[in-house]
Amino acid sequence: MANNLNALIGKIKNSAVARCRERIEFAADKARGVLNGKKPEDPTDSPPKKDPPGMTSCLKRQHGL
């Protein structure tokens, strides 16, 4: 049973890290565009939502992950 929990925690952690990396890459692309002289896009522009809120958002709210 402990093995299953460790695997589950690992999957959740990998999912959270992947989402963070996507957000960082999106922000970096946006910053590169501003530095290269492009006009900033609409401030409401954000990365597309892929999944409905799940376990990672729950953990983020509860534990600040």
C-alpha atoms as a printed R data frame, in Angstrom:
   type eleno elety resid chain resno       x      y       z
1  ATOM     1    CA   MET     A     1   0.000  0.000   0.000
2  ATOM     2    CA   ALA     A     2   2.843  2.408   0.769
3  ATOM     3    CA   ASN     A     3   4.214  1.738  -2.693
4  ATOM     4    CA   ASN     A     4   0.908  2.826  -4.262
5  ATOM     5    CA   LEU     A     5   0.876  6.011  -2.200
6  ATOM     6    CA   ASN     A     6   4.442  6.844  -3.203
7  ATOM     7    CA   ALA     A     7   3.580  6.314  -6.862
8  ATOM     8    CA   LEU     A     8   0.483  8.506  -6.531
9  ATOM     9    CA   ILE     A     9   2.407 11.276  -4.798
10 ATOM    10    CA   GLY     A    10   5.081 11.070  -7.502
11 ATOM    11    CA   LYS     A    11   2.489 11.443 -10.270
12 ATOM    12    CA   ILE     A    12   0.874 14.425  -8.559
13 ATOM    13    CA   LYS     A    13   4.252 16.056  -8.022
14 ATOM    14    CA   ASN     A    14   5.271 15.529 -11.655
15 ATOM    15    CA   SER     A    15   1.993 16.986 -12.845
16 ATOM    16    CA   ALA     A    16   2.406 20.075 -10.658
17 ATOM    17    CA   VAL     A    17   6.001 20.600 -11.800
18 ATOM    18    CA   ALA     A    18   4.992 20.250 -15.459
19 ATOM    19    CA   ARG     A    19   2.289 22.895 -15.050
20 ATOM    20    CA   CYS     A    20   4.733 25.250 -13.360
21 ATOM    21    CA   ARG     A    21   7.209 24.780 -16.189
22 ATOM    22    CA   GLU     A    22   4.508 25.586 -18.747
23 ATOM    23    CA   ARG     A    23   3.654 28.787 -16.899
24 ATOM    24    CA   ILE     A    24   7.321 29.785 -16.646
25 ATOM    25    CA   GLU     A    25   7.854 29.168 -20.369
26 ATOM    26    CA   PHE     A    26   4.739 31.198 -21.214
27 ATOM    27    CA   ALA     A    27   5.945 34.099 -19.068
28 ATOM    28    CA   ALA     A    28   9.432 33.893 -20.587
29 ATOM    29    CA   ASP     A    29   8.018 33.998 -24.120
30 ATOM    30    CA   LYS     A    30   5.910 36.990 -23.207
31 ATOM    31    CA   ALA     A    31   8.943 38.772 -21.699
32 ATOM    32    CA   ARG     A    32  11.052 38.013 -24.786
33 ATOM    33    CA   GLY     A    33   8.351 39.555 -26.941
34 ATOM    34    CA   VAL     A    34   8.359 42.733 -24.866
35 ATOM    35    CA   LEU     A    35  12.151 42.954 -24.934
36 ATOM    36    CA   ASN     A    36  12.220 42.493 -28.710
37 ATOM    37    CA   GLY     A    37  10.005 45.533 -29.177
38 ATOM    38    CA   LYS     A    38   6.674 43.860 -29.755
39 ATOM    39    CA   LYS     A    39   3.681 45.532 -28.226
40 ATOM    40    CA   PRO     A    40   2.361 43.763 -25.149
41 ATOM    41    CA   GLU     A    41  -0.693 41.698 -25.873
42 ATOM    42    CA   ASP     A    42  -4.021 41.906 -24.141
43 ATOM    43    CA   PRO     A    43  -3.438 41.726 -20.358
44 ATOM    44    CA   THR     A    44  -6.208 39.182 -20.084
45 ATOM    45    CA   ASP     A    45  -4.197 36.847 -22.308
46 ATOM    46    CA   SER     A    46  -3.218 33.801 -20.319
47 ATOM    47    CA   PRO     A    47  -2.174 30.238 -21.038
48 ATOM    48    CA   PRO     A    48  -5.095 28.124 -22.200
49 ATOM    49    CA   LYS     A    49  -6.832 26.118 -19.524
50 ATOM    50    CA   LYS     A    50  -6.354 22.421 -20.144
51 ATOM    51    CA   ASP     A    51  -7.905 20.592 -17.244
52 ATOM    52    CA   PRO     A    52 -10.568 21.488 -14.749
53 ATOM    53    CA   PRO     A    53  -9.221 22.172 -11.265
54 ATOM    54    CA   GLY     A    54  -7.928 18.963  -9.779
55 ATOM    55    CA   MET     A    55  -5.681 17.615  -7.100
56 ATOM    56    CA   THR     A    56  -2.777 19.972  -7.839
57 ATOM    57    CA   SER     A    57  -4.901 23.085  -7.391
58 ATOM    58    CA   CYS     A    58  -6.268 21.607  -4.182
59 ATOM    59    CA   LEU     A    59  -2.734 21.041  -2.875
60 ATOM    60    CA   LYS     A    60  -1.699 24.510  -3.987
61 ATOM    61    CA   ARG     A    61  -4.505 26.149  -2.025
62 ATOM    62    CA   GLN     A    62  -4.011 24.030   1.076
63 ATOM    63    CA   HIS     A    63  -0.229 23.808   1.236
64 ATOM    64    CA   GLY     A    64   1.085 26.600  -0.967
65 ATOM    65    CA   LEU     A    65   2.700 24.266  -3.497
